[in-house]
Amino acid sequence: MQIDIPIPCPICGGKMCSISYETTLSILKKRSWQVCKECNFERNSEDFKKSICCA
Ligand SMILES: [Zn+2]
């Protein structure tokens, strides 16, 4: 699943989208990360949440 997010890429200022991926294996947690559509910069959503908390 891919969702556009209103946060600009920190590298190029381009549009980013959030991608979530649900595994069929219950032992694996649901993953999500953010990808820039312009330069393909990626970051883990968990790391991003931590950076907001500490700001
Ligand atoms: Zn970018």
mmCIF file of the protein (N, C-alpha, C, O) and its ligand, coordinates in Angstrom:
data_MODEL
# 
_entry.id   MODEL 
# 
loop_
_entity.id 
_entity.type 
_entity.pdbx_number_of_molecules 
1 polymer     1 
2 non-polymer 1 
# 
_entity_poly.entity_id                      1 
_entity_poly.type                           'polypeptide(L)' 
_entity_poly.nstd_linkage                   no 
_entity_poly.nstd_monomer                   no 
_entity_poly.pdbx_seq_one_letter_code       MQIDIPIPCPICGGKMCSISYETTLSILKKRSWQVCKECNFERNSEDFKKSICCA 
_entity_poly.pdbx_seq_one_letter_code_can   MQIDIPIPCPICGGKMCSISYETTLSILKKRSWQVCKECNFERNSEDFKKSICCA 
_entity_poly.pdbx_strand_id                 A 
# 
loop_
_entity_poly_seq.entity_id 
_entity_poly_seq.num 
_entity_poly_seq.mon_id 
_entity_poly_seq.hetero 
1 1  MET n 
1 2  GLN n 
1 3  ILE n 
1 4  ASP n 
1 5  ILE n 
1 6  PRO n 
1 7  ILE n 
1 8  PRO n 
1 9  CYS n 
1 10 PRO n 
1 11 ILE n 
1 12 CYS n 
1 13 GLY n 
1 14 GLY n 
1 15 LYS n 
1 16 MET n 
1 17 CYS n 
1 18 SER n 
1 19 ILE n 
1 20 SER n 
1 21 TYR n 
1 22 GLU n 
1 23 THR n 
1 24 THR n 
1 25 LEU n 
1 26 SER n 
1 27 ILE n 
1 28 LEU n 
1 29 LYS n 
1 30 LYS n 
1 31 ARG n 
1 32 SER n 
1 33 TRP n 
1 34 GLN n 
1 35 VAL n 
1 36 CYS n 
1 37 LYS n 
1 38 GLU n 
1 39 CYS n 
1 40 ASN n 
1 41 PHE n 
1 42 GLU n 
1 43 ARG n 
1 44 ASN n 
1 45 SER n 
1 46 GLU n 
1 47 ASP n 
1 48 PHE n 
1 49 LYS n 
1 50 LYS n 
1 51 SER n 
1 52 ILE n 
1 53 CYS n 
1 54 CYS n 
1 55 ALA n 
# 
loop_
_struct_asym.id 
_struct_asym.entity_id 
A 1 
B 2 
# 
loop_
_chem_comp.id 
_chem_comp.type 
_chem_comp.mon_nstd_flag 
ALA 'L-peptide linking' y 
ARG 'L-peptide linking' y 
ASN 'L-peptide linking' y 
ASP 'L-peptide linking' y 
CYS 'L-peptide linking' y 
GLN 'L-peptide linking' y 
GLU 'L-peptide linking' y 
GLY 'peptide linking'   y 
ILE 'L-peptide linking' y 
LEU 'L-peptide linking' y 
LYS 'L-peptide linking' y 
MET 'L-peptide linking' y 
PHE 'L-peptide linking' y 
PRO 'L-peptide linking' y 
SER 'L-peptide linking' y 
THR 'L-peptide linking' y 
TRP 'L-peptide linking' y 
TYR 'L-peptide linking' y 
VAL 'L-peptide linking' y 
ZN  non-polymer         . 
# 
_pdbx_entity_nonpoly.entity_id   2 
_pdbx_entity_nonpoly.name        ? 
_pdbx_entity_nonpoly.comp_id     ZN 
# 
_pdbx_nonpoly_scheme.asym_id         B 
_pdbx_nonpoly_scheme.entity_id       2 
_pdbx_nonpoly_scheme.mon_id          ZN 
_pdbx_nonpoly_scheme.ndb_seq_num     1 
_pdbx_nonpoly_scheme.pdb_seq_num     101 
_pdbx_nonpoly_scheme.auth_seq_num    101 
_pdbx_nonpoly_scheme.pdb_mon_id      ZN 
_pdbx_nonpoly_scheme.auth_mon_id     ZN 
_pdbx_nonpoly_scheme.pdb_strand_id   A 
_pdbx_nonpoly_scheme.pdb_ins_code    . 
# 
loop_
_atom_site.group_PDB 
_atom_site.id 
_atom_site.type_symbol 
_atom_site.label_atom_id 
_atom_site.label_alt_id 
_atom_site.label_comp_id 
_atom_site.label_asym_id 
_atom_site.label_entity_id 
_atom_site.label_seq_id 
_atom_site.pdbx_PDB_ins_code 
_atom_site.Cartn_x 
_atom_site.Cartn_y 
_atom_site.Cartn_z 
_atom_site.occupancy 
_atom_site.B_iso_or_equiv 
_atom_site.pdbx_formal_charge 
_atom_site.auth_seq_id 
_atom_site.auth_comp_id 
_atom_site.auth_asym_id 
_atom_site.auth_atom_id 
_atom_site.pdbx_PDB_model_num 
ATOM   1   N  N  . MET A 1 1  ? 0.832  -1.191  0.000  1.00 0.00 ? 1   MET A N  1 
ATOM   2   C  CA . MET A 1 1  ? 0.000  0.000   0.000  1.00 0.00 ? 1   MET A CA 1 
ATOM   3   C  C  . MET A 1 1  ? 0.871  1.248   0.000  1.00 0.00 ? 1   MET A C  1 
ATOM   4   O  O  . MET A 1 1  ? 1.848  1.320   0.745  1.00 0.00 ? 1   MET A O  1 
ATOM   5   N  N  . GLN A 1 2  ? 0.528  2.231   -0.829 1.00 0.00 ? 2   GLN A N  1 
ATOM   6   C  CA . GLN A 1 2  ? 1.345  3.430   -0.988 1.00 0.00 ? 2   GLN A CA 1 
ATOM   7   C  C  . GLN A 1 2  ? 0.488  4.668   -0.773 1.00 0.00 ? 2   GLN A C  1 
ATOM   8   O  O  . GLN A 1 2  ? -0.547 4.843   -1.415 1.00 0.00 ? 2   GLN A O  1 
ATOM   9   N  N  . ILE A 1 3  ? 0.936  5.526   0.143  1.00 0.00 ? 3   ILE A N  1 
ATOM   10  C  CA . ILE A 1 3  ? 0.161  6.721   0.484  1.00 0.00 ? 3   ILE A CA 1 
ATOM   11  C  C  . ILE A 1 3  ? 1.042  7.948   0.342  1.00 0.00 ? 3   ILE A C  1 
ATOM   12  O  O  . ILE A 1 3  ? 2.152  7.983   0.872  1.00 0.00 ? 3   ILE A O  1 
ATOM   13  N  N  . ASP A 1 4  ? 0.556  8.954   -0.370 1.00 0.00 ? 4   ASP A N  1 
ATOM   14  C  CA . ASP A 1 4  ? 1.296  10.214  -0.468 1.00 0.00 ? 4   ASP A CA 1 
ATOM   15  C  C  . ASP A 1 4  ? 1.278  10.917  0.880  1.00 0.00 ? 4   ASP A C  1 
ATOM   16  O  O  . ASP A 1 4  ? 0.249  10.952  1.556  1.00 0.00 ? 4   ASP A O  1 
ATOM   17  N  N  . ILE A 1 5  ? 2.419  11.475  1.269  1.00 0.00 ? 5   ILE A N  1 
ATOM   18  C  CA . ILE A 1 5  ? 2.486  12.213  2.526  1.00 0.00 ? 5   ILE A CA 1 
ATOM   19  C  C  . ILE A 1 5  ? 2.924  13.647  2.253  1.00 0.00 ? 5   ILE A C  1 
ATOM   20  O  O  . ILE A 1 5  ? 3.695  13.899  1.327  1.00 0.00 ? 5   ILE A O  1 
ATOM   21  N  N  . PRO A 1 6  ? 2.432  14.587  3.060  1.00 0.00 ? 6   PRO A N  1 
ATOM   22  C  CA . PRO A 1 6  ? 2.689  16.013  2.809  1.00 0.00 ? 6   PRO A CA 1 
ATOM   23  C  C  . PRO A 1 6  ? 4.012  16.507  3.374  1.00 0.00 ? 6   PRO A C  1 
ATOM   24  O  O  . PRO A 1 6  ? 4.154  17.692  3.677  1.00 0.00 ? 6   PRO A O  1 
ATOM   25  N  N  . ILE A 1 7  ? 4.983  15.608  3.516  1.00 0.00 ? 7   ILE A N  1 
ATOM   26  C  CA . ILE A 1 7  ? 6.283  15.990  4.060  1.00 0.00 ? 7   ILE A CA 1 
ATOM   27  C  C  . ILE A 1 7  ? 7.310  15.948  2.934  1.00 0.00 ? 7   ILE A C  1 
ATOM   28  O  O  . ILE A 1 7  ? 7.464  14.916  2.279  1.00 0.00 ? 7   ILE A O  1 
ATOM   29  N  N  . PRO A 1 8  ? 8.022  17.065  2.696  1.00 0.00 ? 8   PRO A N  1 
ATOM   30  C  CA . PRO A 1 8  ? 9.002  17.070  1.619  1.00 0.00 ? 8   PRO A CA 1 
ATOM   31  C  C  . PRO A 1 8  ? 10.244 16.258  1.958  1.00 0.00 ? 8   PRO A C  1 
ATOM   32  O  O  . PRO A 1 8  ? 10.615 16.105  3.122  1.00 0.00 ? 8   PRO A O  1 
ATOM   33  N  N  . CYS A 1 9  ? 10.866 15.750  0.924  1.00 0.00 ? 9   CYS A N  1 
ATOM   34  C  CA . CYS A 1 9  ? 12.108 14.997  1.071  1.00 0.00 ? 9   CYS A CA 1 
ATOM   35  C  C  . CYS A 1 9  ? 13.188 15.899  1.665  1.00 0.00 ? 9   CYS A C  1 
ATOM   36  O  O  . CYS A 1 9  ? 13.357 17.028  1.205  1.00 0.00 ? 9   CYS A O  1 
ATOM   37  N  N  . PRO A 1 10 ? 13.929 15.425  2.680  1.00 0.00 ? 10  PRO A N  1 
ATOM   38  C  CA . PRO A 1 10 ? 14.996 16.236  3.285  1.00 0.00 ? 10  PRO A CA 1 
ATOM   39  C  C  . PRO A 1 10 ? 16.198 16.399  2.368  1.00 0.00 ? 10  PRO A C  1 
ATOM   40  O  O  . PRO A 1 10 ? 17.038 17.268  2.606  1.00 0.00 ? 10  PRO A O  1 
ATOM   41  N  N  . ILE A 1 11 ? 16.296 15.595  1.341  1.00 0.00 ? 11  ILE A N  1 
ATOM   42  C  CA . ILE A 1 11 ? 17.440 15.664  0.434  1.00 0.00 ? 11  ILE A CA 1 
ATOM   43  C  C  . ILE A 1 11 ? 17.175 16.611  -0.733 1.00 0.00 ? 11  ILE A C  1 
ATOM   44  O  O  . ILE A 1 11 ? 17.975 17.507  -1.003 1.00 0.00 ? 11  ILE A O  1 
ATOM   45  N  N  . CYS A 1 12 ? 16.053 16.415  -1.425 1.00 0.00 ? 12  CYS A N  1 
ATOM   46  C  CA . CYS A 1 12 ? 15.804 17.186  -2.639 1.00 0.00 ? 12  CYS A CA 1 
ATOM   47  C  C  . CYS A 1 12 ? 14.535 18.034  -2.561 1.00 0.00 ? 12  CYS A C  1 
ATOM   48  O  O  . CYS A 1 12 ? 14.264 18.817  -3.471 1.00 0.00 ? 12  CYS A O  1 
ATOM   49  N  N  . GLY A 1 13 ? 13.749 17.887  -1.478 1.00 0.00 ? 13  GLY A N  1 
ATOM   50  C  CA . GLY A 1 13 ? 12.526 18.673  -1.346 1.00 0.00 ? 13  GLY A CA 1 
ATOM   51  C  C  . GLY A 1 13 ? 11.376 18.149  -2.189 1.00 0.00 ? 13  GLY A C  1 
ATOM   52  O  O  . GLY A 1 13 ? 10.341 18.804  -2.307 1.00 0.00 ? 13  GLY A O  1 
ATOM   53  N  N  . GLY A 1 14 ? 11.552 16.968  -2.778 1.00 0.00 ? 14  GLY A N  1 
ATOM   54  C  CA . GLY A 1 14 ? 10.512 16.379  -3.623 1.00 0.00 ? 14  GLY A CA 1 
ATOM   55  C  C  . GLY A 1 14 ? 9.400  15.729  -2.819 1.00 0.00 ? 14  GLY A C  1 
ATOM   56  O  O  . GLY A 1 14 ? 9.434  15.693  -1.589 1.00 0.00 ? 14  GLY A O  1 
ATOM   57  N  N  . LYS A 1 15 ? 8.418  15.221  -3.539 1.00 0.00 ? 15  LYS A N  1 
ATOM   58  C  CA . LYS A 1 15 ? 7.292  14.568  -2.886 1.00 0.00 ? 15  LYS A CA 1 
ATOM   59  C  C  . LYS A 1 15 ? 7.679  13.186  -2.375 1.00 0.00 ? 15  LYS A C  1 
ATOM   60  O  O  . LYS A 1 15 ? 8.418  12.441  -3.019 1.00 0.00 ? 15  LYS A O  1 
ATOM   61  N  N  . MET A 1 16 ? 7.153  12.874  -1.200 1.00 0.00 ? 16  MET A N  1 
ATOM   62  C  CA . MET A 1 16 ? 7.434  11.563  -0.623 1.00 0.00 ? 16  MET A CA 1 
ATOM   63  C  C  . MET A 1 16 ? 6.147  10.778  -0.466 1.00 0.00 ? 16  MET A C  1 
ATOM   64  O  O  . MET A 1 16 ? 5.060  11.354  -0.408 1.00 0.00 ? 16  MET A O  1 
ATOM   65  N  N  . CYS A 1 17 ? 6.271  9.469   -0.399 1.00 0.00 ? 17  CYS A N  1 
ATOM   66  C  CA . CYS A 1 17 ? 5.112  8.647   -0.125 1.00 0.00 ? 17  CYS A CA 1 
ATOM   67  C  C  . CYS A 1 17 ? 5.483  7.628   0.938  1.00 0.00 ? 17  CYS A C  1 
ATOM   68  O  O  . CYS A 1 17 ? 6.646  7.261   1.101  1.00 0.00 ? 17  CYS A O  1 
ATOM   69  N  N  . SER A 1 18 ? 4.464  7.184   1.653  1.00 0.00 ? 18  SER A N  1 
ATOM   70  C  CA . SER A 1 18 ? 4.653  6.190   2.698  1.00 0.00 ? 18  SER A CA 1 
ATOM   71  C  C  . SER A 1 18 ? 4.211  4.843   2.162  1.00 0.00 ? 18  SER A C  1 
ATOM   72  O  O  . SER A 1 18 ? 3.119  4.709   1.609  1.00 0.00 ? 18  SER A O  1 
ATOM   73  N  N  . ILE A 1 19 ? 5.055  3.860   2.327  1.00 0.00 ? 19  ILE A N  1 
ATOM   74  C  CA . ILE A 1 19 ? 4.754  2.518   1.841  1.00 0.00 ? 19  ILE A CA 1 
ATOM   75  C  C  . ILE A 1 19 ? 4.639  1.580   3.030  1.00 0.00 ? 19  ILE A C  1 
ATOM   76  O  O  . ILE A 1 19 ? 5.542  1.522   3.865  1.00 0.00 ? 19  ILE A O  1 
ATOM   77  N  N  . SER A 1 20 ? 3.564  0.865   3.112  1.00 0.00 ? 20  SER A N  1 
ATOM   78  C  CA . SER A 1 20 ? 3.438  -0.124  4.178  1.00 0.00 ? 20  SER A CA 1 
ATOM   79  C  C  . SER A 1 20 ? 3.310  -1.502  3.574  1.00 0.00 ? 20  SER A C  1 
ATOM   80  O  O  . SER A 1 20 ? 2.733  -1.691  2.503  1.00 0.00 ? 20  SER A O  1 
ATOM   81  N  N  . TYR A 1 21 ? 3.849  -2.430  4.273  1.00 0.00 ? 21  TYR A N  1 
ATOM   82  C  CA . TYR A 1 21 ? 3.956  -3.784  3.763  1.00 0.00 ? 21  TYR A CA 1 
ATOM   83  C  C  . TYR A 1 21 ? 3.566  -4.751  4.860  1.00 0.00 ? 21  TYR A C  1 
ATOM   84  O  O  . TYR A 1 21 ? 4.227  -4.813  5.897  1.00 0.00 ? 21  TYR A O  1 
ATOM   85  N  N  . GLU A 1 22 ? 2.521  -5.492  4.650  1.00 0.00 ? 22  GLU A N  1 
ATOM   86  C  CA . GLU A 1 22 ? 2.084  -6.464  5.646  1.00 0.00 ? 22  GLU A CA 1 
ATOM   87  C  C  . GLU A 1 22 ? 2.471  -7.860  5.205  1.00 0.00 ? 22  GLU A C  1 
ATOM   88  O  O  . GLU A 1 22 ? 2.140  -8.304  4.106  1.00 0.00 ? 22  GLU A O  1 
ATOM   89  N  N  . THR A 1 23 ? 3.163  -8.524  6.070  1.00 0.00 ? 23  THR A N  1 
ATOM   90  C  CA . THR A 1 23 ? 3.582  -9.876  5.745  1.00 0.00 ? 23  THR A CA 1 
ATOM   91  C  C  . THR A 1 23 ? 2.472  -10.858 6.092  1.00 0.00 ? 23  THR A C  1 
ATOM   92  O  O  . THR A 1 23 ? 1.607  -10.569 6.919  1.00 0.00 ? 23  THR A O  1 
ATOM   93  N  N  . THR A 1 24 ? 2.506  -11.980 5.472  1.00 0.00 ? 24  THR A N  1 
ATOM   94  C  CA . THR A 1 24 ? 1.521  -13.018 5.765  1.00 0.00 ? 24  THR A CA 1 
ATOM   95  C  C  . THR A 1 24 ? 1.973  -13.867 6.946  1.00 0.00 ? 24  THR A C  1 
ATOM   96  O  O  . THR A 1 24 ? 1.206  -14.662 7.488  1.00 0.00 ? 24  THR A O  1 
ATOM   97  N  N  . LEU A 1 25 ? 3.245  -13.682 7.339  1.00 0.00 ? 25  LEU A N  1 
ATOM   98  C  CA . LEU A 1 25 ? 3.763  -14.426 8.482  1.00 0.00 ? 25  LEU A CA 1 
ATOM   99  C  C  . LEU A 1 25 ? 3.552  -13.630 9.765  1.00 0.00 ? 25  LEU A C  1 
ATOM   100 O  O  . LEU A 1 25 ? 4.021  -12.497 9.875  1.00 0.00 ? 25  LEU A O  1 
ATOM   101 N  N  . SER A 1 26 ? 2.873  -14.195 10.704 1.00 0.00 ? 26  SER A N  1 
ATOM   102 C  CA . SER A 1 26 ? 2.539  -13.471 11.933 1.00 0.00 ? 26  SER A CA 1 
ATOM   103 C  C  . SER A 1 26 ? 3.762  -13.184 12.800 1.00 0.00 ? 26  SER A C  1 
ATOM   104 O  O  . SER A 1 26 ? 3.724  -12.297 13.653 1.00 0.00 ? 26  SER A O  1 
ATOM   105 N  N  . ILE A 1 27 ? 4.850  -13.930 12.586 1.00 0.00 ? 27  ILE A N  1 
ATOM   106 C  CA . ILE A 1 27 ? 6.050  -13.674 13.385 1.00 0.00 ? 27  ILE A CA 1 
ATOM   107 C  C  . ILE A 1 27 ? 6.727  -12.366 12.991 1.00 0.00 ? 27  ILE A C  1 
ATOM   108 O  O  . ILE A 1 27 ? 7.517  -11.810 13.754 1.00 0.00 ? 27  ILE A O  1 
ATOM   109 N  N  . LEU A 1 28 ? 6.408  -11.880 11.786 1.00 0.00 ? 28  LEU A N  1 
ATOM   110 C  CA . LEU A 1 28 ? 7.014  -10.639 11.333 1.00 0.00 ? 28  LEU A CA 1 
ATOM   111 C  C  . LEU A 1 28 ? 6.045  -9.487  11.530 1.00 0.00 ? 28  LEU A C  1 
ATOM   112 O  O  . LEU A 1 28 ? 4.857  -9.589  11.222 1.00 0.00 ? 28  LEU A O  1 
ATOM   113 N  N  . LYS A 1 29 ? 6.571  -8.404  12.042 1.00 0.00 ? 29  LYS A N  1 
ATOM   114 C  CA . LYS A 1 29 ? 5.741  -7.223  12.259 1.00 0.00 ? 29  LYS A CA 1 
ATOM   115 C  C  . LYS A 1 29 ? 5.481  -6.503  10.950 1.00 0.00 ? 29  LYS A C  1 
ATOM   116 O  O  . LYS A 1 29 ? 6.237  -6.636  9.987  1.00 0.00 ? 29  LYS A O  1 
ATOM   117 N  N  . LYS A 1 30 ? 4.418  -5.749  10.933 1.00 0.00 ? 30  LYS A N  1 
ATOM   118 C  CA . LYS A 1 30 ? 4.109  -4.902  9.798  1.00 0.00 ? 30  LYS A CA 1 
ATOM   119 C  C  . LYS A 1 30 ? 5.203  -3.849  9.638  1.00 0.00 ? 30  LYS A C  1 
ATOM   120 O  O  . LYS A 1 30 ? 5.633  -3.235  10.615 1.00 0.00 ? 30  LYS A O  1 
ATOM   121 N  N  . ARG A 1 31 ? 5.638  -3.654  8.429  1.00 0.00 ? 31  ARG A N  1 
ATOM   122 C  CA . ARG A 1 31 ? 6.701  -2.681  8.167  1.00 0.00 ? 31  ARG A CA 1 
ATOM   123 C  C  . ARG A 1 31 ? 6.152  -1.501  7.398  1.00 0.00 ? 31  ARG A C  1 
ATOM   124 O  O  . ARG A 1 31 ? 5.235  -1.638  6.588  1.00 0.00 ? 31  ARG A O  1 
ATOM   125 N  N  . SER A 1 32 ? 6.722  -0.341  7.659  1.00 0.00 ? 32  SER A N  1 
ATOM   126 C  CA . SER A 1 32 ? 6.379  0.796   6.807  1.00 0.00 ? 32  SER A CA 1 
ATOM   127 C  C  . SER A 1 32 ? 7.590  1.709   6.701  1.00 0.00 ? 32  SER A C  1 
ATOM   128 O  O  . SER A 1 32 ? 8.397  1.814   7.625  1.00 0.00 ? 32  SER A O  1 
ATOM   129 N  N  . TRP A 1 33 ? 7.694  2.346   5.585  1.00 0.00 ? 33  TRP A N  1 
ATOM   130 C  CA . TRP A 1 33 ? 8.811  3.269   5.388  1.00 0.00 ? 33  TRP A CA 1 
ATOM   131 C  C  . TRP A 1 33 ? 8.383  4.339   4.390  1.00 0.00 ? 33  TRP A C  1 
ATOM   132 O  O  . TRP A 1 33 ? 7.344  4.229   3.739  1.00 0.00 ? 33  TRP A O  1 
ATOM   133 N  N  . GLN A 1 34 ? 9.210  5.371   4.288  1.00 0.00 ? 34  GLN A N  1 
ATOM   134 C  CA . GLN A 1 34 ? 8.904  6.505   3.423  1.00 0.00 ? 34  GLN A CA 1 
ATOM   135 C  C  . GLN A 1 34 ? 9.924  6.588   2.312  1.00 0.00 ? 34  GLN A C  1 
ATOM   136 O  O  . GLN A 1 34 ? 11.122 6.426   2.544  1.00 0.00 ? 34  GLN A O  1 
ATOM   137 N  N  . VAL A 1 35 ? 9.452  6.841   1.103  1.00 0.00 ? 35  VAL A N  1 
ATOM   138 C  CA . VAL A 1 35 ? 10.330 6.902   -0.053 1.00 0.00 ? 35  VAL A CA 1 
ATOM   139 C  C  . VAL A 1 35 ? 10.064 8.185   -0.820 1.00 0.00 ? 35  VAL A C  1 
ATOM   140 O  O  . VAL A 1 35 ? 8.915  8.574   -1.031 1.00 0.00 ? 35  VAL A O  1 
ATOM   141 N  N  . CYS A 1 36 ? 11.150 8.840   -1.236 1.00 0.00 ? 36  CYS A N  1 
ATOM   142 C  CA . CYS A 1 36 ? 11.023 10.027  -2.076 1.00 0.00 ? 36  CYS A CA 1 
ATOM   143 C  C  . CYS A 1 36 ? 10.776 9.588   -3.511 1.00 0.00 ? 36  CYS A C  1 
ATOM   144 O  O  . CYS A 1 36 ? 11.446 8.690   -4.019 1.00 0.00 ? 36  CYS A O  1 
ATOM   145 N  N  . LYS A 1 37 ? 9.810  10.227  -4.159 1.00 0.00 ? 37  LYS A N  1 
ATOM   146 C  CA . LYS A 1 37 ? 9.494  9.872   -5.547 1.00 0.00 ? 37  LYS A CA 1 
ATOM   147 C  C  . LYS A 1 37 ? 10.520 10.434  -6.520 1.00 0.00 ? 37  LYS A C  1 
ATOM   148 O  O  . LYS A 1 37 ? 10.621 9.970   -7.655 1.00 0.00 ? 37  LYS A O  1 
ATOM   149 N  N  . GLU A 1 38 ? 11.282 11.433  -6.079 1.00 0.00 ? 38  GLU A N  1 
ATOM   150 C  CA . GLU A 1 38 ? 12.215 12.113  -6.972 1.00 0.00 ? 38  GLU A CA 1 
ATOM   151 C  C  . GLU A 1 38 ? 13.603 11.468  -6.951 1.00 0.00 ? 38  GLU A C  1 
ATOM   152 O  O  . GLU A 1 38 ? 14.173 11.178  -8.003 1.00 0.00 ? 38  GLU A O  1 
ATOM   153 N  N  . CYS A 1 39 ? 14.141 11.246  -5.748 1.00 0.00 ? 39  CYS A N  1 
ATOM   154 C  CA . CYS A 1 39 ? 15.523 10.769  -5.663 1.00 0.00 ? 39  CYS A CA 1 
ATOM   155 C  C  . CYS A 1 39 ? 15.633 9.391   -5.009 1.00 0.00 ? 39  CYS A C  1 
ATOM   156 O  O  . CYS A 1 39 ? 16.733 8.868   -4.828 1.00 0.00 ? 39  CYS A O  1 
ATOM   157 N  N  . ASN A 1 40 ? 14.487 8.811   -4.656 1.00 0.00 ? 40  ASN A N  1 
ATOM   158 C  CA . ASN A 1 40 ? 14.451 7.478   -4.051 1.00 0.00 ? 40  ASN A CA 1 
ATOM   159 C  C  . ASN A 1 40 ? 15.088 7.394   -2.673 1.00 0.00 ? 40  ASN A C  1 
ATOM   160 O  O  . ASN A 1 40 ? 15.460 6.312   -2.219 1.00 0.00 ? 40  ASN A O  1 
ATOM   161 N  N  . PHE A 1 41 ? 15.212 8.540   -2.008 1.00 0.00 ? 41  PHE A N  1 
ATOM   162 C  CA . PHE A 1 41 ? 15.659 8.532   -0.620 1.00 0.00 ? 41  PHE A CA 1 
ATOM   163 C  C  . PHE A 1 41 ? 14.645 7.752   0.210  1.00 0.00 ? 41  PHE A C  1 
ATOM   164 O  O  . PHE A 1 41 ? 13.437 7.903   0.031  1.00 0.00 ? 41  PHE A O  1 
ATOM   165 N  N  . GLU A 1 42 ? 15.143 6.923   1.113  1.00 0.00 ? 42  GLU A N  1 
ATOM   166 C  CA . GLU A 1 42 ? 14.255 6.119   1.951  1.00 0.00 ? 42  GLU A CA 1 
ATOM   167 C  C  . GLU A 1 42 ? 14.547 6.338   3.413  1.00 0.00 ? 42  GLU A C  1 
ATOM   168 O  O  . GLU A 1 42 ? 15.695 6.561   3.797  1.00 0.00 ? 42  GLU A O  1 
ATOM   169 N  N  . ARG A 1 43 ? 13.510 6.276   4.236  1.00 0.00 ? 43  ARG A N  1 
ATOM   170 C  CA . ARG A 1 43 ? 13.749 6.245   5.666  1.00 0.00 ? 43  ARG A CA 1 
ATOM   171 C  C  . ARG A 1 43 ? 12.677 5.390   6.325  1.00 0.00 ? 43  ARG A C  1 
ATOM   172 O  O  . ARG A 1 43 ? 11.542 5.289   5.859  1.00 0.00 ? 43  ARG A O  1 
ATOM   173 N  N  . ASN A 1 44 ? 13.083 4.792   7.410  1.00 0.00 ? 44  ASN A N  1 
ATOM   174 C  CA . ASN A 1 44 ? 12.192 3.943   8.179  1.00 0.00 ? 44  ASN A CA 1 
ATOM   175 C  C  . ASN A 1 44 ? 11.213 4.813   8.962  1.00 0.00 ? 44  ASN A C  1 
ATOM   176 O  O  . ASN A 1 44 ? 11.613 5.811   9.561  1.00 0.00 ? 44  ASN A O  1 
ATOM   177 N  N  . SER A 1 45 ? 9.955  4.448   8.961  1.00 0.00 ? 45  SER A N  1 
ATOM   178 C  CA . SER A 1 45 ? 8.952  5.259   9.656  1.00 0.00 ? 45  SER A CA 1 
ATOM   179 C  C  . SER A 1 45 ? 9.199  5.315   11.160 1.00 0.00 ? 45  SER A C  1 
ATOM   180 O  O  . SER A 1 45 ? 8.893  6.321   11.800 1.00 0.00 ? 45  SER A O  1 
ATOM   181 N  N  . GLU A 1 46 ? 9.742  4.258   11.722 1.00 0.00 ? 46  GLU A N  1 
ATOM   182 C  CA . GLU A 1 46 ? 10.019 4.250   13.163 1.00 0.00 ? 46  GLU A CA 1 
ATOM   183 C  C  . GLU A 1 46 ? 11.098 5.276   13.510 1.00 0.00 ? 46  GLU A C  1 
ATOM   184 O  O  . GLU A 1 46 ? 10.980 5.992   14.504 1.00 0.00 ? 46  GLU A O  1 
ATOM   185 N  N  . ASP A 1 47 ? 12.139 5.343   12.695 1.00 0.00 ? 47  ASP A N  1 
ATOM   186 C  CA . ASP A 1 47 ? 13.201 6.321   12.922 1.00 0.00 ? 47  ASP A CA 1 
ATOM   187 C  C  . ASP A 1 47 ? 12.641 7.736   12.803 1.00 0.00 ? 47  ASP A C  1 
ATOM   188 O  O  . ASP A 1 47 ? 13.028 8.637   13.548 1.00 0.00 ? 47  ASP A O  1 
ATOM   189 N  N  . PHE A 1 48 ? 11.730 7.912   11.861 1.00 0.00 ? 48  PHE A N  1 
ATOM   190 C  CA . PHE A 1 48 ? 11.139 9.223   11.643 1.00 0.00 ? 48  PHE A CA 1 
ATOM   191 C  C  . PHE A 1 48 ? 10.316 9.641   12.853 1.00 0.00 ? 48  PHE A C  1 
ATOM   192 O  O  . PHE A 1 48 ? 10.390 10.793  13.279 1.00 0.00 ? 48  PHE A O  1 
ATOM   193 N  N  . LYS A 1 49 ? 9.536  8.729   13.409 1.00 0.00 ? 49  LYS A N  1 
ATOM   194 C  CA . LYS A 1 49 ? 8.724  9.026   14.595 1.00 0.00 ? 49  LYS A CA 1 
ATOM   195 C  C  . LYS A 1 49 ? 9.608  9.418   15.775 1.00 0.00 ? 49  LYS A C  1 
ATOM   196 O  O  . LYS A 1 49 ? 9.288  10.335  16.531 1.00 0.00 ? 49  LYS A O  1 
ATOM   197 N  N  . LYS A 1 50 ? 10.720 8.711   15.919 1.00 0.00 ? 50  LYS A N  1 
ATOM   198 C  CA . LYS A 1 50 ? 11.661 9.025   17.006 1.00 0.00 ? 50  LYS A CA 1 
ATOM   199 C  C  . LYS A 1 50 ? 12.216 10.425  16.837 1.00 0.00 ? 50  LYS A C  1 
ATOM   200 O  O  . LYS A 1 50 ? 12.368 11.156  17.816 1.00 0.00 ? 50  LYS A O  1 
ATOM   201 N  N  . SER A 1 51 ? 12.520 10.807  15.597 1.00 0.00 ? 51  SER A N  1 
ATOM   202 C  CA . SER A 1 51 ? 13.096 12.129  15.365 1.00 0.00 ? 51  SER A CA 1 
ATOM   203 C  C  . SER A 1 51 ? 12.078 13.214  15.686 1.00 0.00 ? 51  SER A C  1 
ATOM   204 O  O  . SER A 1 51 ? 12.465 14.307  16.101 1.00 0.00 ? 51  SER A O  1 
ATOM   205 N  N  . ILE A 1 52 ? 10.790 12.946  15.505 1.00 0.00 ? 52  ILE A N  1 
ATOM   206 C  CA . ILE A 1 52 ? 9.743  13.920  15.864 1.00 0.00 ? 52  ILE A CA 1 
ATOM   207 C  C  . ILE A 1 52 ? 9.658  14.056  17.378 1.00 0.00 ? 52  ILE A C  1 
ATOM   208 O  O  . ILE A 1 52 ? 9.555  15.164  17.904 1.00 0.00 ? 52  ILE A O  1 
ATOM   209 N  N  . CYS A 1 53 ? 9.703  12.938  18.066 1.00 0.00 ? 53  CYS A N  1 
ATOM   210 C  CA . CYS A 1 53 ? 9.612  12.932  19.538 1.00 0.00 ? 53  CYS A CA 1 
ATOM   211 C  C  . CYS A 1 53 ? 10.712 13.763  20.181 1.00 0.00 ? 53  CYS A C  1 
ATOM   212 O  O  . CYS A 1 53 ? 10.489 14.481  21.156 1.00 0.00 ? 53  CYS A O  1 
ATOM   213 N  N  . CYS A 1 54 ? 11.898 13.646  19.611 1.00 0.00 ? 54  CYS A N  1 
ATOM   214 C  CA . CYS A 1 54 ? 13.076 14.257  20.222 1.00 0.00 ? 54  CYS A CA 1 
ATOM   215 C  C  . CYS A 1 54 ? 13.311 15.686  19.753 1.00 0.00 ? 54  CYS A C  1 
ATOM   216 O  O  . CYS A 1 54 ? 14.204 16.365  20.259 1.00 0.00 ? 54  CYS A O  1 
ATOM   217 N  N  . ALA A 1 55 ? 12.515 16.148  18.786 1.00 0.00 ? 55  ALA A N  1 
ATOM   218 C  CA . ALA A 1 55 ? 12.730 17.486  18.244 1.00 0.00 ? 55  ALA A CA 1 
ATOM   219 C  C  . ALA A 1 55 ? 12.362 18.565  19.261 1.00 0.00 ? 55  ALA A C  1 
ATOM   220 O  O  . ALA A 1 55 ? 12.482 19.755  18.970 1.00 0.00 ? 55  ALA A O  1 
HETATM 221 ZN ZN . ZN  B 2 .  ? 14.298 13.293  -2.664 1.00 0.00 2 101 ZN  A ZN 1 
# 
